[in-house]
Amino acid sequence: GLVLLATHGEPLRDGQSVLDYRLRFAPADDGPRQLAVGEVFGGDLRLEGVFQVALTACHLGEVVLRGEEALGFAQAFLSAGAG
């Protein structure tokens, strides 16, 4: 029931919304892995049975500068089924 994500966060560029914020994971054999807030809201990640998600990422504190806290990864993980 615990998920730990130690990742690199990609800063948002002008014109992007918090839904575009991406986490980048270590590359796999077939290329880089990434996950955006919008993809979690879209159902690309299911977390049923997970009671806690711990997320560490650079630039994470810089993402929510416009009052969009409800649309960040915390809400996305809850919508994906995490407790």
Secondary structure as the mmCIF struct_conf table of DSSP 4:
data_model
#
loop_
_struct_conf.conf_type_id
_struct_conf.id
_struct_conf.beg_label_comp_id
_struct_conf.beg_label_asym_id
_struct_conf.beg_label_seq_id
_struct_conf.end_label_comp_id
_struct_conf.end_label_asym_id
_struct_conf.end_label_seq_id
STRN STRN1 LEU A 2 GLU A 10
HELX_LH_PP_P HELX_LH_PP_P1 PRO A 11 ARG A 13
TURN_TY1_P TURN_TY1_P1 ASP A 14 GLY A 15
HELX_RH_3T_P HELX_RH_3T_P1 VAL A 18 ASP A 20
STRN STRN2 ARG A 22 ALA A 28
TURN_TY1_P TURN_TY1_P2 ASP A 29 ASP A 30
STRN STRN3 GLY A 31 ALA A 36
HELX_RH_AL_P HELX_RH_AL_P1 VAL A 37 PHE A 41
TURN_TY1_P TURN_TY1_P3 GLY A 42 GLY A 43
BEND BEND1 ASP A 44 ASP A 44
TURN_TY1_P TURN_TY1_P4 GLU A 48 GLY A 49
STRN STRN4 GLN A 52 ALA A 57
TURN_TY1_P TURN_TY1_P5 CYS A 58 HIS A 59
HELX_RH_AL_P HELX_RH_AL_P2 LEU A 60 VAL A 63
BEND BEND2 ARG A 66 GLY A 67
HELX_RH_3T_P HELX_RH_3T_P2 GLU A 69 LEU A 71
BEND BEND3 GLY A 72 GLY A 72
HELX_RH_AL_P HELX_RH_AL_P3 PHE A 73 SER A 79
TURN_TY1_P TURN_TY1_P6 ALA A 80 GLY A 81
#
